[in-house]
Each structure stands twice: as C-alpha cells, then as structure tokens.
Amino acid sequence: MNGPQIILLGLMGAGKTSVGRELSRRLQIPFTDLDHLIEQQQGRRIPEIFAVDGEQAFREIEHAALERALQECPGVLALGGGAAMDPRSQTLLAGHPVVWLDVDERTARRRIGHGRGRPMLTGPDPMARWRELAAQRDPVHRKLARWRVDAGHGAASAVTRAIIETMGRSTAPAQKHSADHRPEPNSDPTTGLRITPSHEEETS
C-alpha cells in the first residue's frame, strides 16, 4: 500500500484535523489522523497515556505509529503537534510531501481555548506554553515542509483550496525547475491566503 500523498504538520490550533478531513473530502482520498490512530492502537486517549506512562513513552509510541503510517496510510496524514520533533521522525519525513500549517497566536488562542485535553498545554498559562512550543517547533516545521500555508486567516475550506492549488502548480508538468529552485511566494487569488515555499526565509 502506498504512503500518504499529503502530510500536514503544525502547532496545536493550526487546524490539521479539520483541513485533513476537508482535503480528504475534496480529493476523494483517505484521511488518517496520527493521534486518533495511536488512540485506536493503544485503546486509550492520549491524555491518559501522558498521565500514566509519561511523555517519553508516548513519543516512542508516536514514532512507531508514524513509521507504520508512512508505509501503510495513503491519502492525507495529519501529525500530532510534537510528532516531528524526534530526530528519527525527521529522517522518516524527509522527502515526503509535507505541508506546514502555520498559525498565529491569536488564532491558536481562539481555537484551543484553555487547552483542556491537551497534555502539552497543562499549567496556569496555556498560551505561554504554546509560545514556548512554537519557538521550539517552528524551525523544525520550516525545515521539513515543502510548502508553508498561512492557516490562521480562513476557514478549513479556504486553507484546503489553497493547498490543492499551490500543490497543483508546483507539480504541473509545465513547471520544470532545477533541484535548488525555490518558487516565488504567492497569494491564492480566491482566498487571500499567503502560500510560500517553507524555505522562503532562508533564500530571501
């Protein structure tokens, strides 16, 4: 069985699950949420795994699930917020069609509320913790992603449309570029969402 055609990564509140489901619906391809897959395999919710076994044990489970999903889950695969932080997982993801859903703090705050049910946001100030995680994870997401999509300004349907269009442009037969070519940043004309190659900051 083929691996995923689109892999979504991003911080908590980026809308990975919502966008993944919408991509699945529009493209008529399967959708797998890695967190949900782990819960099915373990027979427990992720907060329970964190509480009973600890974060390190969860990360080992997560890495094994990712390795399997990359081989067995076609269509769209949405990763958990910290799934890409394991160096072994970064090696696995290299070369795959990874889309980084980049979200701003204001939008994330609205979407995740008080962080209930999110083990990585426990504490008196969930958004302070979110900012810490953003500082740690965004550079990794930028490195791994082939495309970066502004997921903070628009509904899941708009973000989905932007992903489909930008991926279609970059894989069109008429577009033949050298290996080190980086497409110019652009805005989707129908959504206004900013779409850039994820390495824009490195090449500007």
Backbone torsions as a table, in degrees:
resi	resn	phi	psi	omega
1	MET	NA	139.4	-178.2
2	ASN	-73.3	157.0	175.8
3	GLY	-81.5	-175.5	-175.3
4	PRO	-66.6	147.3	175.5
5	GLN	-88.8	-26.5	178.7
6	ILE	-139.8	131.1	175.8
7	ILE	-118.7	125.2	-179.4
8	LEU	-103.6	129.9	172.0
9	LEU	-134.1	160.4	-178.4
10	GLY	162.9	172.9	-179.5
11	LEU	-72.2	167.7	171.7
12	MET	-59.4	132.3	-177.7
13	GLY	93.8	0.7	-179.7
14	ALA	-77.7	-16.9	179.2
15	GLY	89.1	27.3	-175.5
16	LYS	-60.6	-43.7	-178.3
17	THR	-68.7	-45.0	-179.5
18	SER	-62.9	-45.2	179.8
19	VAL	-67.9	-39.4	178.5
20	GLY	-60.5	-43.0	178.5
21	ARG	-65.2	-39.0	179.8
22	GLU	-68.9	-39.8	175.1
23	LEU	-60.6	-42.9	178.9
24	SER	-59.9	-43.9	-178.9
25	ARG	-65.7	-45.6	-175.4
26	ARG	-72.0	-38.3	-176.3
27	LEU	-92.3	-6.0	-179.6
28	GLN	57.2	48.3	177.1
29	ILE	-130.0	159.3	-178.2
30	PRO	-66.1	158.4	175.4
31	PHE	-128.5	133.7	175.8
32	THR	-127.6	127.5	172.5
33	ASP	-99.5	118.5	-173.7
34	LEU	-60.2	-39.2	178.6
35	ASP	-61.7	-44.3	179.4
36	HIS	-65.9	-37.0	177.9
37	LEU	-61.9	-42.5	178.3
38	ILE	-62.0	-44.1	-179.7
39	GLU	-62.4	-38.5	177.6
40	GLN	-65.7	-42.8	-178.3
41	GLN	-67.9	-37.4	-175.8
42	GLN	-89.6	-18.1	-177.0
43	GLY	70.2	22.2	-179.3
44	ARG	-144.2	154.5	173.2
45	ARG	-75.3	153.7	-177.9
46	ILE	-61.3	-41.8	176.5
47	PRO	-56.4	-34.8	178.5
48	GLU	-68.8	-39.9	178.2
49	ILE	-61.6	-44.8	177.3
50	PHE	-59.3	-47.1	-174.2
51	ALA	-67.5	-38.5	-174.4
52	VAL	-89.2	-45.0	-172.4
53	ASP	-101.7	-21.1	-179.0
54	GLY	94.3	162.8	-175.8
55	GLU	-64.9	-41.2	-176.5
56	GLN	-61.2	-41.3	177.7
57	ALA	-63.6	-40.4	178.2
58	PHE	-62.5	-41.2	-178.4
59	ARG	-63.9	-33.9	176.3
60	GLU	-66.4	-42.9	176.8
61	ILE	-61.9	-43.3	-178.0
62	GLU	-62.9	-43.9	-179.9
63	HIS	-62.5	-44.1	179.3
64	ALA	-63.0	-39.5	179.2
65	ALA	-66.4	-39.5	178.4
66	LEU	-63.9	-45.0	-179.6
67	GLU	-57.9	-41.8	179.8
68	ARG	-70.5	-42.2	-178.0
69	ALA	-63.1	-36.9	180.0
70	LEU	-65.6	-20.3	179.0
71	GLN	-97.4	-28.9	-167.3
72	GLU	-118.5	-11.2	-173.3
73	CYS	-110.6	101.5	178.2
74	PRO	-77.5	171.8	175.9
75	GLY	86.8	-129.5	-177.0
76	VAL	-106.1	134.3	176.8
77	LEU	-124.3	120.6	176.4
78	ALA	-101.8	127.3	-178.2
79	LEU	-92.6	155.5	171.4
80	GLY	-68.1	162.8	-174.4
81	GLY	-57.9	-32.4	-177.8
82	GLY	-108.5	9.3	-172.6
83	ALA	-63.9	-27.6	-175.9
84	ALA	-88.9	1.2	-174.3
85	MET	-82.7	-19.1	176.8
86	ASP	-73.4	123.2	179.8
87	PRO	-54.5	-32.6	177.5
88	ARG	-65.5	-37.4	178.4
89	SER	-70.9	-35.3	176.2
90	GLN	-61.0	-39.3	176.7
91	THR	-64.1	-41.7	178.9
92	LEU	-62.8	-37.5	-174.4
93	LEU	-80.6	-17.2	-177.7
94	ALA	-57.9	129.4	178.2
95	GLY	89.6	-8.8	178.7
96	HIS	-85.3	159.6	179.8
97	PRO	-76.7	82.2	-174.2
98	VAL	-96.5	130.2	175.7
99	VAL	-113.3	125.0	178.1
100	TRP	-93.8	115.9	173.9
101	LEU	-87.9	101.2	-175.9
102	ASP	-90.2	126.5	-174.9
103	VAL	-127.3	142.8	178.9
104	ASP	-84.6	163.1	-175.2
105	GLU	-63.1	-40.1	-177.5
106	ARG	-61.4	-44.5	179.1
107	THR	-67.2	-42.3	179.1
108	ALA	-60.8	-41.0	179.1
109	ARG	-59.2	-44.7	-179.4
110	ARG	-64.4	-36.8	-174.4
111	ARG	-80.2	-35.8	-174.0
112	ILE	-99.3	-9.9	176.0
113	GLY	59.4	-125.1	-177.8
114	HIS	-90.8	7.6	176.5
115	GLY	76.7	14.4	-179.1
116	ARG	-62.9	137.5	-179.5
117	GLY	79.8	6.8	179.8
118	ARG	-118.9	100.5	-173.1
119	PRO	-57.9	-30.2	-177.6
120	MET	-78.7	-6.1	-179.8
121	LEU	-113.0	21.4	177.4
122	THR	-71.5	150.9	-179.3
123	GLY	127.0	173.3	-175.3
124	PRO	-69.9	-24.1	-176.8
125	ASP	-132.7	86.7	-177.2
126	PRO	-57.6	-36.4	-176.5
127	MET	-74.7	-27.8	173.1
128	ALA	-64.2	-40.7	176.5
129	ARG	-65.9	-39.6	177.9
130	TRP	-58.9	-42.4	179.4
131	ARG	-63.9	-38.8	176.8
132	GLU	-61.6	-45.1	179.9
133	LEU	-65.2	-38.0	178.3
134	ALA	-61.2	-42.3	179.7
135	ALA	-63.4	-33.8	-179.9
136	GLN	-79.9	-39.7	-168.1
137	ARG	-93.4	-33.1	-176.2
138	ASP	-56.5	-42.9	178.1
139	PRO	-60.7	-35.4	178.0
140	VAL	-69.5	-43.4	178.1
141	HIS	-60.7	-42.2	179.3
142	ARG	-61.0	-40.4	-178.1
143	LYS	-68.9	-39.9	-174.3
144	LEU	-80.8	-29.7	-169.2
145	ALA	-79.5	140.4	171.7
146	ARG	-83.4	-29.8	178.9
147	TRP	-133.9	146.1	173.2
148	ARG	-117.4	130.6	179.5
149	VAL	-123.1	132.3	174.7
150	ASP	-72.4	104.2	-176.1
151	ALA	-97.2	10.1	-175.6
152	GLY	-97.4	-5.2	-175.5
153	HIS	-133.1	79.5	179.5
154	GLY	147.9	154.8	177.6
155	ALA	-72.4	169.1	180.0
156	ALA	-57.2	-34.7	-179.8
157	SER	-64.9	-38.7	179.3
158	ALA	-69.9	-42.4	178.1
159	VAL	-63.2	-41.2	178.8
160	THR	-60.8	-46.2	179.9
161	ARG	-60.9	-40.6	179.2
162	ALA	-64.0	-40.9	179.0
163	ILE	-62.9	-47.1	-178.3
164	ILE	-60.6	-43.8	-176.6
165	GLU	-70.2	-42.7	-177.7
166	THR	-71.1	-35.8	176.6
167	MET	-68.5	-36.3	177.4
168	GLY	-64.1	-40.3	179.0
169	ARG	-65.3	-41.7	-173.9
170	SER	-75.1	-17.0	-179.6
171	THR	-110.0	4.9	179.8
172	ALA	-63.1	141.3	-177.9
173	PRO	-58.5	-31.5	-177.0
174	ALA	-70.3	-17.6	-178.5
175	GLN	-94.0	99.2	178.9
176	LYS	-116.0	114.6	-176.0
177	HIS	-124.6	158.5	174.0
178	SER	-69.9	165.3	-174.5
179	ALA	-61.4	-29.4	-176.9
180	ASP	-98.4	11.1	179.3
181	HIS	-73.8	138.9	175.3
182	ARG	-119.8	121.5	179.7
183	PRO	-61.3	155.1	178.2
184	GLU	-73.6	146.1	174.8
185	PRO	-58.8	150.0	178.5
186	ASN	-149.9	163.8	174.5
187	SER	-115.1	134.7	177.6
188	ASP	-66.0	124.6	-173.2
189	PRO	-67.3	-24.3	-177.1
190	THR	-92.0	-22.4	-177.1
191	THR	-113.1	-22.8	-175.4
192	GLY	77.9	2.0	-179.2
193	LEU	-74.2	140.1	179.8
194	ARG	-85.6	126.1	-179.3
195	ILE	-118.5	127.0	178.4
196	THR	-138.8	154.1	165.6
197	PRO	-62.6	141.7	-170.1
198	SER	-67.1	-14.7	-178.6
199	HIS	-97.1	17.8	-178.4
200	GLU	-53.8	-42.1	-175.9
201	GLU	-63.5	-29.2	-176.6
202	GLU	-80.5	-21.3	-173.4
203	THR	-110.0	-5.4	-178.5
204	SER	-80.2	NA	NA
